[in-house]
Amino acid sequence: MPESVLAATEIHKAYGDQIAVNRVSLSIGKGEILGLLGPNGAGKTTLARVLVGLLDPDFGKMSYFGREASPRQKNVKRQISIVPQEPSFYMTFTVEQNLLFFASIYGLGRSEAREKADYLIKWLKLTGFRHKRAELLSGGYKRLLNIACSLVNDPKLVFLDEPTVGLDPKMRQLLWDKIIELKNQGRTILLTTHYMDEAEKLCDRVALMSDGRISVIESPYRLIEKFGGETILIFKLDKSVDQELIEKVQQAMPGITPRSVQSNLVLPVKQADSTKAIVKISKLVEESGYKILGSIVKEPELEDVFLNITGSAMGV
Amino acid sequence: MKAMLSVIKKEMRLIRSQRMSMALIIIYPLIVISALGLAYGGDIQAVRINVALYIPEEATLGPFDSAKIFSIIEDTNKVNLQRAYSEEQAKDFVRVGASDFALIIKEEKTQTGQIITDLVLDNSNFIVSEMFSPIAKAAIQLTSFEVSSRIIQELWDELLPIKDDLQQELQKIDLYLVDLDDAELKLDSLDLSLQNIDIADLRGTLDSQGETVQAISTVLMQLNSNYDSFKSDIAGTRTSLDNADAKLDSYHAKVSEQIRVAREYRDSLVSYENNLQEIADRPETPPSVRADILVLKEQVTSTRQRMDSSIAELEQIKADIEESKEMIADMRQDIDKIDSLLDSEKQNLDRMNSALGQSTGEISQINSELGSIGETVDEIDGLIDSSKITKQDVSSKMRTSKAMMNSFMSTIGELGQLNPAFLAKPIQAFERNLYEEITALTFITPMALALVLLLTCLLFVTVSVITEKSEGSHLRMRLSSTGPTTLIFGKIVGQMAFAFLVAFLILFIGVIGFGTAMQYNLPEIIAVVALASFSFIAIGLFITNFAKTQATAILSSLIVILPMIFLSGTVLPLQLMSPLLQTVSNFLPLTIANKILLGVLIKGVPISYYLKETAILLVPSIAMIAYTIKRF
């Protein structure tokens, strides 16, 4: 386990009777991207706000960079940052003006702030918008500016709260690339998201959160492997599947339960066996006088993991 | 139509959904009406105004001195008096607001004896000054009436006993008159006797004449003596002149002879000179001999020249002798004239001697007549002495009566000096403005400045903070390593910069556009604008702790602003409000800002005078800012 950058123990936050974060414990290693995955209302943003110091927990302990501390301490504030979900900058300022101001309130001198602003503008491809007022930027570039404003203090620990919500695929990809670059720069990232693909693609580990609790923290691969369930093979045939074919498949692959859905043959198989199963079943189907019009292999996803662990889907 | 109804319903639902705004919408009219009612609910009749009163120590108002005048004014029960010990101090009381107006009693009086009073109003609030002017005048009128009544009563009390005294004096005067009649009869008889006699005068004249005659005789004798002496001198002078003339003739003859001889000698020298020259010019003459001859010739020439000069001198002497002879002839003529005049004066002297002899004889005759008259005069003297004694007695008694009458006259004189105009109106009041050459617009400028600062500072800062919160930039500031104290104070100073800009614009327009006469004490102007804007910004920041949206923030701000405007004395004078409300108003930031701005900008009151007000502004402001920082 790499050196711990953030360790939270038994963090609890409630709003009256409503428990937003229920005794959550986690830790993030240096250079790691930890995903906080869960549906809306799971408590991800609340937890992130507590960890960054915007909210006070009802109880719980936090330590930063190996020392127990409050996120409101100056030395901690200098090293952490959050990219909020909503744009958080001055709409009537230009891109450059925003960056320079936020750099200045982190104690950067004029030349240092300018250098930082120039770098971030260039890095986040905001060069053409340097002197444009923030309110005139598109949604995607606003996100980029949001990130830039959060990086002026060169934080070692960055909280990204739903960074790609509402973005088009191109912008999403660009943001993903930047997040990976941040990791490559040696920063530690806590990423909250409800996008599975995002969590799978970016995170070293994922914490599944629901109803204020974290069910499991594991790498995406391991989560899918452990909790993802089976791979579903779907064969589209030229005619309805009869019972005879079903029995033949059962015989050929004991332990699986094929079923027919109109002219589709659906088989759940273990992920490890999926390739072998495809070859075998394809041969069997053709030998049984069917023509395979097409096939679909549905691998298990984090959504499946979530469903299997929490008993409800992400969107529910 | 349907769409419009839908929008109407949406609007109402939207407002209802914002509970804070709803609450404010309901509370807002209650607060405004309450503020208006409280502000306008005062009773002007019950108003007692504060007056600074200056009376010179020597001032009098009829029989009343300065202390009495003070108590008379106090007894009118219309004003709260504050004694001032100079005109300037009285005006200063008004200037700093300790008094609503000043009553300055002057030492000089009008021709009819009325005292002149300046009623100095603080025209910095023309509503107040217009409102208090009738009250002040009523107080003066009551005082005038009181003074007149008292004066007339006192005079009346003094005049009544005079009547009895006068009656007694009249009886005494009748007796005096009888005595005087007796004396007069006696004097009449004397008068007849003495009518044609004026012995003293005669004697005096005679004595004077005798002395004069004596003096003249003495002078005449002296003149006679002088005449003889002059005649003798004249004869002697004539003889001297004859002798001198003979001598001059002798000298004249000698000089003429001398001249003739000198001329002859000169002619010889000239001939000799020519001969020498001729010899020298001859060619056969040896050079050594020539030289000697030339030397000799030189000597002869020199001698000849001296001779010419001697001849000229002798000619001059001869002329002088002739001139002297002429002068002697003139002197002879003058002496003849003097001799003739002396003879004429001698004749006059002889005539005067004869006249004096006659005068001396007449004076002796008069003296003998005066002797018989003297006996008669002695008798008359005795009678006059006895009359004098009587007269002295009467005089003494008359003096006593006179003194009595004088006192009566004095009393009546006092009454006479009381001009009816004075009795009717002992106090002549002139209304004056404390700030003579300043227009109403001058005083509106600081009020406008205070109002604008309140509106801009309070509203700007609330909108700014709420905007930051809604945009999320507030969140970033919270997360930054800069502490909330620095962030808040940075915001305050930034807002104050705009407050100064606004203040500058207003003052510029006031001065250039409306001719506001300002006190240009720049450090104090900066301090007071900073103080006012700091206070208003603090209120705005405080409001942002409770307002979540811009609508709520603005409504909350207006709930603070509007009652403050009504209760600060901006619209209506504070004096119309109840004492409790006046006390409350004195703690309102807008009231204090108005007061200090007016004082520093227009009245010239130094800011150090407003330490108490400054503390009232600063302490709650700092508390509000501290709370805001805590909740940042």
Interface residues (C-beta under 8 A of the other chain):
Chain A: V52 G53 L54 K74 K77 R78 S81 I82 P84 E86 P87 S88 F89 Y90 M91 F102 I105 Y106 G107 C149 S150 N153
Chain B: E468 E471 G472 S473 L475 R476 M477 R478 L479 S480 S481 T482 G483 L487
